[in-house]
Amino acid sequence: MPKAVKFSRYGGSEVLEVVEVDARPPGRREVQVAVVAAAINPGEIQIREGRMHEAFPAHFPEGQGSDFAGVVTAVGEGVDFPRVGDEVIGFSDGRDAQAEVVTIDASRVIPKPHAVGWNEAASLFVAGTTARACIVAVDVRSGDTVVVAGAAGGVGIIATQLAVLAGAAVVATASEENHAFLRSLGAIPVAYGKGLADRIRKIVPDGVDAFIDAHGDGNVQVAVDLGVAKDRINTIIDFAAKKKFRVKTDGMSTVEPREVLTELARLVANGELKVPVYASYPLERVRAAYERLGARHGLGKIVLEVRPADSV
């Protein structure tokens, strides 16, 4: 029997278990995928701890994960694409991606370009669609000056690159150990923390056009202090600021996932987008993976490496 990550009560990483589950065969217009890699995301911590119970209640035993990449092992009736043996990138709304096997509607997978690594492919859905939503929300245009707060995280690092590709000058806030990498992407790195607004003013004295907050911790206040128009400020984490300042909180649900994921995979395959993975763990060490993620220090993503692709 295949294994999957489950939890039967709200709590910290200690409630996570890797248990055997039934492998549901694909129904009409569904496919079954042997998962090679699955990414983890900060929002999953909040769901598992019960902090988002009203909006996203758990139904115990609950699974985890939205992002995965793997190889198709079976297809149901009415499926023209993909075929058995195809490598795919998947995106699930069923909290079931952190597993050895996922059965999902065929419309929820896209082809994985050969040039895209498994860990990169598994990291694209949540972070990538959220990053694209941020770019759309603040209407990034060529010639703009855009601040991305939390630019070294999974969402921030993709949003930074998408803004650069759009022709914007990007000021990227991050800890100093990540400045060299952000500079290599074409961004202007700046240390976060006290005095951030003043540091940004020195870097871009002509002002800031748009502000993307992927970190929280008062960044929306910084954007307001910099004089950024409220309809060009978007936060994906500070929902109290939405009420206080009436800024945007657009996330992944505001974009079409298949279209965005296909675009991002193409950019990665062409070498135009980098998706760094700073740590990987086997499925059995999912607790350690989330503890590392909770520390909020790292460049890019953390991935669960479920199985070697050549073992499928």
Backbone torsions as a table, in degrees:
resi	resn	phi	psi	omega
1	MET	NA	139.6	178.5
2	PRO	-70.7	162.3	-179.2
3	LYS	-110.7	154.8	178.8
4	ALA	-150.1	155.3	175.8
5	VAL	-79.9	130.3	179.3
6	LYS	-139.9	157.7	168.3
7	PHE	-142.4	143.8	-173.1
8	SER	-111.3	4.1	174.4
9	ARG	-159.7	158.7	177.1
10	TYR	-70.8	146.9	177.6
11	GLY	164.2	-168.5	178.7
12	GLY	-76.6	-168.7	-176.8
13	SER	-61.3	-18.6	-178.9
14	GLU	-65.9	-17.1	-179.1
15	VAL	-83.3	-9.1	-178.3
16	LEU	-75.9	135.8	177.2
17	GLU	-133.4	149.3	172.0
18	VAL	-106.5	111.3	-171.5
19	VAL	-125.3	161.3	175.8
20	GLU	-77.7	140.1	-179.9
21	VAL	-134.3	162.7	174.5
22	ASP	-73.6	140.1	175.6
23	ALA	-91.7	100.2	-178.1
24	ARG	-72.2	124.9	178.4
25	PRO	-67.5	153.2	-178.3
26	PRO	-69.6	135.8	174.3
27	GLY	-89.7	-164.0	-179.3
28	ARG	-60.6	131.2	179.2
29	ARG	62.1	24.0	175.6
30	GLU	-114.8	160.9	175.1
31	VAL	-131.5	154.5	173.7
32	GLN	-110.6	132.5	-175.6
33	VAL	-123.2	129.3	169.6
34	ALA	-81.5	114.3	-172.9
35	VAL	-75.9	130.3	175.2
36	VAL	-94.9	-42.8	-179.3
37	ALA	-147.8	148.7	178.1
38	ALA	-141.2	131.2	-179.9
39	ALA	-86.6	161.3	174.4
40	ILE	-117.9	154.3	-172.8
41	ASN	-137.9	150.5	-178.2
42	PRO	-58.7	-35.6	-179.0
43	GLY	-60.7	-27.8	179.2
44	GLU	-67.3	-28.9	176.7
45	ILE	-66.4	-44.5	-178.9
46	GLN	-64.2	-39.4	177.4
47	ILE	-64.5	-46.3	-177.1
48	ARG	-66.0	-31.6	178.8
49	GLU	-82.3	-6.3	178.0
50	GLY	87.0	5.4	-177.8
51	ARG	-73.2	-12.6	179.3
52	MET	-120.4	29.9	-173.7
53	HIS	-59.6	-40.0	-177.2
54	GLU	-64.7	-41.2	-178.4
55	ALA	-86.5	-38.2	-175.5
56	PHE	-134.3	72.3	-177.5
57	PRO	-66.7	146.0	174.6
58	ALA	-85.3	148.8	175.8
59	HIS	-121.4	96.3	-169.8
60	PHE	-70.1	143.6	-6.9
61	PRO	-73.0	131.0	-175.0
62	GLU	-100.0	146.5	174.5
63	GLY	-98.1	-174.3	-178.7
64	GLN	-141.3	155.1	167.6
65	GLY	102.6	141.3	177.2
66	SER	-120.5	-32.5	-174.3
67	ASP	-95.1	132.0	173.3
68	PHE	-156.6	162.2	173.5
69	ALA	-141.8	142.6	-177.1
70	GLY	-171.9	-162.8	-175.8
71	VAL	-119.2	132.2	-179.6
72	VAL	-70.3	128.4	-178.9
73	THR	-112.6	-15.8	178.3
74	ALA	-161.1	149.7	177.3
75	VAL	-130.4	148.5	179.1
76	GLY	-91.0	178.7	179.5
77	GLU	-61.9	140.3	175.9
78	GLY	84.0	9.6	-179.7
79	VAL	-99.5	116.7	175.2
80	ASP	-93.1	-35.8	173.2
81	PHE	-135.6	141.2	-2.5
82	PRO	-84.1	179.1	175.7
83	ARG	-109.8	161.5	177.1
84	VAL	-57.1	131.5	-179.2
85	GLY	97.7	-11.7	179.7
86	ASP	-72.1	143.0	173.5
87	GLU	-89.0	129.8	-173.4
88	VAL	-135.6	158.1	169.0
89	ILE	-107.1	128.6	-176.2
90	GLY	-115.4	155.1	177.4
91	PHE	-141.2	115.7	-173.3
92	SER	-112.9	144.6	170.5
93	ASP	-103.2	7.6	-172.1
94	GLY	-99.0	9.1	-177.5
95	ARG	50.6	54.4	-174.4
96	ASP	-142.5	11.8	-173.6
97	ALA	-77.6	-23.8	-179.7
98	GLN	-85.6	77.5	-172.6
99	ALA	-159.7	163.9	177.9
100	GLU	-77.1	-26.8	-178.6
101	VAL	-137.6	135.5	175.3
102	VAL	-126.1	130.6	172.4
103	THR	-109.4	124.7	-167.2
104	ILE	-151.3	158.0	175.8
105	ASP	-59.1	138.6	-176.6
106	ALA	-61.4	-23.9	179.2
107	SER	-72.5	-9.5	-177.6
108	ARG	-98.4	17.7	172.5
109	VAL	-131.9	150.6	174.2
110	ILE	-128.5	162.0	177.6
111	PRO	-64.0	139.1	173.3
112	LYS	-90.9	115.4	175.7
113	PRO	-58.6	142.9	-177.3
114	HIS	-59.7	-32.4	-176.9
115	ALA	-77.0	-5.7	179.3
116	VAL	-96.2	122.7	179.9
117	GLY	-67.4	160.1	-177.1
118	TRP	-63.1	-43.6	-179.3
119	ASN	-67.2	-37.6	175.7
120	GLU	-64.2	-45.4	-178.6
121	ALA	-60.0	-40.2	-178.5
122	ALA	-73.6	-9.9	-175.7
123	SER	-101.8	1.0	-167.9
124	LEU	-86.0	-32.8	-165.6
125	PHE	-65.4	-68.4	-174.0
126	VAL	-64.7	-52.0	-178.1
127	ALA	-64.2	-42.0	-175.7
128	GLY	-69.9	-45.4	179.5
129	THR	-68.8	-34.4	176.4
130	THR	-65.9	-42.7	178.3
131	ALA	-61.4	-45.0	178.5
132	ARG	-62.3	-40.0	178.2
133	ALA	-61.4	-38.4	178.0
134	CYS	-64.6	-42.5	179.7
135	ILE	-61.5	-43.4	179.2
136	VAL	-67.3	-42.1	-175.1
137	ALA	-60.3	-40.7	-177.6
138	VAL	-97.0	5.3	173.5
139	ASP	55.1	56.8	-179.7
140	VAL	-65.2	129.3	-178.7
141	ARG	-128.3	159.5	175.6
142	SER	-59.8	132.2	-179.3
143	GLY	93.9	-10.6	177.7
144	ASP	-70.4	157.0	165.2
145	THR	-108.1	120.3	-174.1
146	VAL	-122.8	133.6	171.9
147	VAL	-98.7	131.3	171.6
148	VAL	-114.5	110.9	179.1
149	ALA	-90.2	129.1	-174.0
150	GLY	81.7	42.2	-170.9
151	ALA	-73.8	-11.2	-179.7
152	ALA	-94.1	-7.1	179.1
153	GLY	-79.6	177.3	-175.8
154	GLY	-58.0	-47.3	178.5
155	VAL	-73.5	-47.1	-174.8
156	GLY	-60.6	-37.8	-175.8
157	ILE	-71.4	-31.0	175.9
158	ILE	-77.6	-42.3	178.0
159	ALA	-60.1	-39.7	177.8
160	THR	-57.8	-47.7	-177.4
161	GLN	-69.5	-37.9	178.3
162	LEU	-64.8	-37.6	177.9
163	ALA	-67.0	-40.8	176.7
164	VAL	-62.5	-43.9	179.0
165	LEU	-62.5	-29.0	178.7
166	ALA	-78.3	-5.7	178.0
167	GLY	95.8	14.4	179.7
168	ALA	-90.0	154.6	167.4
169	ALA	-87.2	125.3	-172.6
170	VAL	-114.5	123.2	170.9
171	VAL	-96.8	118.4	-171.1
172	ALA	-112.4	116.7	178.9
173	THR	-88.4	134.9	-177.8
174	ALA	-170.6	166.5	174.7
175	SER	-69.2	154.4	-169.7
176	GLU	-61.9	-28.6	-179.1
177	GLU	-66.8	-15.0	179.6
178	ASN	-102.8	2.7	-176.0
179	HIS	-65.9	-40.0	-177.6
180	ALA	-62.2	-41.8	-179.6
181	PHE	-66.2	-44.3	179.6
182	LEU	-62.6	-37.0	177.1
183	ARG	-63.8	-36.0	179.8
184	SER	-67.2	-20.0	177.9
185	LEU	-86.1	-5.7	-179.0
186	GLY	98.4	7.5	179.2
187	ALA	-93.3	165.7	175.3
188	ILE	-106.9	104.2	-176.1
189	PRO	-76.7	149.6	176.4
190	VAL	-146.5	142.0	179.9
191	ALA	-70.9	139.0	176.2
192	TYR	-83.3	176.8	178.5
193	GLY	108.9	-170.5	-176.3
194	LYS	-54.0	135.1	179.4
195	GLY	84.8	11.7	-176.2
196	LEU	-59.5	-44.6	-177.8
197	ALA	-58.7	-41.9	179.7
198	ASP	-66.1	-39.2	178.9
199	ARG	-64.8	-39.3	179.3
200	ILE	-66.5	-41.0	179.1
201	ARG	-59.6	-37.5	178.9
202	LYS	-67.6	-35.8	-178.1
203	ILE	-74.4	-42.3	-177.7
204	VAL	-127.9	77.6	-175.5
205	PRO	-63.9	-18.9	179.6
206	ASP	-82.5	-1.3	174.2
207	GLY	104.6	171.1	-177.2
208	VAL	-115.7	133.6	-178.8
209	ASP	-90.0	-35.4	-175.9
210	ALA	-147.9	155.8	-174.4
211	PHE	-141.6	124.9	177.0
212	ILE	-113.1	121.3	-178.7
213	ASP	-107.4	107.7	176.8
214	ALA	-110.5	16.1	-174.5
215	HIS	-128.4	-31.4	-175.7
216	GLY	81.8	-147.2	176.4
217	ASP	55.7	44.2	173.6
218	GLY	85.7	8.5	-177.7
219	ASN	-67.7	-30.5	177.3
220	VAL	-64.9	-39.2	175.5
221	GLN	-60.0	-40.2	177.2
222	VAL	-60.3	-44.3	-180.0
223	ALA	-61.0	-43.5	178.9
224	VAL	-64.0	-42.6	179.1
225	ASP	-61.9	-30.0	179.5
226	LEU	-80.0	-5.5	178.1
227	GLY	83.2	18.4	178.7
228	VAL	-71.9	134.9	177.9
229	ALA	-59.4	138.0	-173.5
230	LYS	-63.5	-27.5	178.1
231	ASP	-79.1	0.3	175.1
232	ARG	-119.8	23.4	171.9
233	ILE	-115.8	127.9	178.0
234	ASN	-132.5	128.3	175.4
235	THR	-119.2	140.6	177.8
236	ILE	-106.3	6.7	-174.1
237	ILE	-137.6	-30.2	-174.9
238	ASP	-99.0	80.3	-174.8
239	PHE	-75.0	-21.3	174.3
240	ALA	-65.8	-32.2	179.4
241	ALA	-67.3	-28.7	177.2
242	LYS	-59.8	-44.5	179.6
243	LYS	-69.0	-40.2	-175.4
244	LYS	-72.8	-44.2	-172.7
245	PHE	-110.8	-8.9	-178.0
246	ARG	60.2	45.4	174.7
247	VAL	-93.9	176.7	-178.4
248	LYS	-85.1	152.5	174.0
249	THR	-133.6	43.5	-178.0
250	ASP	-71.4	134.7	178.5
251	GLY	-129.6	-159.9	-170.7
252	MET	-61.0	-25.3	-178.2
253	SER	-70.0	-10.3	-176.9
254	THR	-92.4	-0.3	178.2
255	VAL	-124.8	163.0	-179.8
256	GLU	-85.2	112.6	-169.2
257	PRO	-63.5	-41.6	-176.6
258	ARG	-63.7	-43.3	179.6
259	GLU	-62.9	-46.7	-178.0
260	VAL	-67.3	-43.4	-178.4
261	LEU	-63.0	-39.5	177.7
262	THR	-63.2	-42.9	178.5
263	GLU	-62.5	-46.3	-177.4
264	LEU	-65.8	-41.1	178.1
265	ALA	-61.6	-38.4	177.5
266	ARG	-64.2	-43.0	179.5
267	LEU	-63.0	-41.4	178.0
268	VAL	-64.2	-45.0	-178.8
269	ALA	-61.7	-33.5	-179.3
270	ASN	-85.3	-1.1	-179.5
271	GLY	79.0	14.0	-178.8
272	GLU	-92.8	-11.7	-178.9
273	LEU	-137.3	131.0	178.6
274	LYS	-107.9	137.1	178.0
275	VAL	-125.0	84.1	-177.1
276	PRO	-69.3	141.1	175.9
277	VAL	-117.9	115.9	-173.5
278	TYR	-94.8	-8.9	177.0
279	ALA	-158.6	147.0	175.2
280	SER	-139.0	148.2	-177.0
281	TYR	-139.7	150.6	170.8
282	PRO	-69.8	159.8	-178.0
283	LEU	-53.8	-38.7	-177.0
284	GLU	-64.8	-17.9	-179.4
285	ARG	-105.2	32.8	-177.9
286	VAL	-60.0	-33.0	178.3
287	ARG	-61.6	-46.4	-180.0
288	ALA	-63.2	-35.9	179.6
289	ALA	-62.1	-44.4	-179.1
290	TYR	-72.4	-32.2	175.3
291	GLU	-64.5	-39.1	176.4
292	ARG	-65.6	-42.8	179.1
293	LEU	-62.6	-39.3	-178.5
294	GLY	-64.7	-20.4	177.9
295	ALA	-71.6	-18.0	175.2
296	ARG	60.0	32.1	175.6
297	HIS	-130.5	116.1	179.4
298	GLY	164.1	159.4	-176.7
299	LEU	-104.0	103.1	177.2
300	GLY	97.9	-125.8	-166.4
301	LYS	-121.5	163.0	169.4
302	ILE	-117.2	137.4	-174.2
303	VAL	-129.2	143.4	169.5
304	LEU	-92.6	119.2	177.5
305	GLU	-91.1	106.5	-169.3
306	VAL	-83.6	-44.8	179.8
307	ARG	-160.4	156.7	173.3
308	PRO	-68.0	140.7	-178.6
309	ALA	-61.7	-33.0	-176.9
310	ASP	-79.2	2.1	177.2
311	SER	-93.0	-5.6	-178.5
312	VAL	-78.1	NA	NA
